[in-house]
């Protein structure tokens, strides 16, 4: 027990209080994002017990893993009642889009996340585009098509400037966006998405977007639907190959802060994007009490929204959380009380870099169950966040996913942080390990 809990235990309210001083918390998810969140949550003196569902081979260092599916709300509810859970923190997008916020808040349990309706900002590209249009938020020009106006879509594509961006409207596990370099490719992908249901119901509606050229950046805020606080920003590396080559992945690494995301550019982001988004949520009655992930692109100094996500990113969380010096659970409490506007957020001035080790064959077919060995010791200000790992019945750590484990380091510069993270990830051992050695290369 944290010393502060012993000193102030007599202040603890009854267990049915949503905003009590010490809470039992359930974190949903199993990736590197959830490990970073688990470590940060467990550091808070407000956290009495932390459970992670289902967790991974590293989250058990900070709490108790429980075998619950992230979308099995009924099983979660039984666990919540049995373990007097006060707060649910949602890592991945699926349960948010499926209505986990509504399900549990109706039962008196606080949830960090948007309502099902507000989660459409991520769950539907068309919904988010229309929202941005209504609020005057800068984004790429677009059109949307279904099987009903398929021929109209083909004609639209034939006249569209190249390259052309096609997006499955719904959730497609990060794989529903294709950038086409020719009209022939665009027509083929368009037919595969809509007629052949390449991404199932997610691609029954396709958004066709103008291609924007620039540097991408992710900005993260916490909001109670009225006020907000920026908690960090980052740049991730999606391509599997060095020099940003090869297929897209879920993320091979990340750096924070992004050097150009200061001064005038960030002022534009706040004035033109963040504030209109938060005020738009409030004006349109969209209940939102959680993280907003702004996926942005810097086009010659002008910010545009590529996408919204209604949760933290991965691997962005692995650099944002180590730099966040404020107590995350304290921020959750203030958010749920409607007092986020008075909260103070302190960010570490040092840079953070994270390097992801993946399985052989990723992002294509890969094998699981490879035995892992971790370094006996790692330097201070460096952390190993597990993503696709698990422990077998004998306690042996095994690979359990495409993205396996990441090393994150804090240092005075991005270059120093990236060098330290690469040094540590190189010491992790398992068959078929691969990682990019150039994370942060453009800031050298």
C-alpha positions, 0 to 999 in steps of 0.5 A: 500500500502506498504510504499516502493511503495509510496516512489518509485512509480515514478519509476514504468515502464509502465504496459506492462513491464514484470519486473517492480518494482510493479506487479499484480500477479495471483497465481493458486491453492487452497491448503496449498501450495498456502496459503503459497505462497500467504502469502510470495508473499504478503509480497513483496513490489514488489507485488501491487495486488495479485489474487488467482485462485481459492484460499481457505478460508485462501488465501483471507487474502493475496489477492483476490480469483477469481473463475477460474479453474487452467486449464481454460486458456481461462478464465484466459487469459480474467482475465489477460487482464482485471486486467493487470496481469504481472506475473503468479505463478503456484502452482499445476502440472496439468496446467504446464503439460497442457502447461500454461507456453507456453500459456501465455508466447506466449501472453507476460505474464511471468510465474513461471514454466517450459514449457510443454515439460520440465514439462514432468519431472513430467508428465511422469515417463518414460521421467524423467528416460530417462533424468536421464540416459542421464545426469548420475544422480543416480536413481533406476534401472527401466523398462517400459511397456505398453499393447503392451509388457504386457506379457514381463512385467509379465515375468520381474516382476516374476524375480524381487527382492522384494519389487517391485515399480510400478509407473503409468507413468502419473499424478495420483494425488499422488496415482500412486505409489504402493510398492508390497511386493510379486510377486503375488501382483505385477502381480495383480497391474500391470494388474490393472494399464495397463489392467483395466486402474486403473489411466486412461491414466496415467497408460497406461504406467507403470514404474517398479523400483528397491526398494531403502531403506533409508530416503526421503528428498525433496530439492527445487530450483529456476532455470531460466534454466541456473542458480539455487538457493537452497531455502530449503529442507524438510522431509514430512510424507505421512502415515496417522498413527503415526509411519508412518503406514497406507495408503499414503496421500498427506502429514500429516506434514513436518519438515525443515531443515533435520538434515542429509542434510548438509555437505558431503551429500548436496555436493553430492546432488549438484554435482551429482543431482542438477547441472547435472539436470540444465545443462541437461535442458539447453543442451537439450533445455528444457525451465524451469523458475521456481521451481524444486522439487527434491524428493530424498532418502538417501541410506547409505549416497548416494543420489538418485532421486526418482522423479522430481516435476515441482512445490513446494510440499505440505506440504513442501511449508508450512515449506520452505516459512516461513524459506525463508527470501529473497523476493520471488517476487524479486527472480522471477524478477531476474529469469525472467531477467536471473539474478538468478545467482547473486541473494542472498538467505537467509534462517532462521536458525530456524527449522520449523514444520508443522502439518496437520489436516485432515477430518475423513475418509481421505485418503478414503471417507470423508465429506465436509462442516463441520463448523470450529472454529479457535483459537482467537490468536496464538503465534508469529512465528506460522501460520495457512495455509488453505488447504481444506477450504472455506467460505460460503455466510455468511462468515462461514469457512467450511471444503472443502477437505481431508487435511483441515488446517495446523499449522506451527511453527518456533523454535530453534529446530525441537522438539520445532517447532513440539510441538508448531505446535501441540499445535496450531492445537489442538485448531482448531475445526471441527467435525472429525478432525484428526492429527498426534501427532508424526511429527518429531518423529525420530529427537527427 
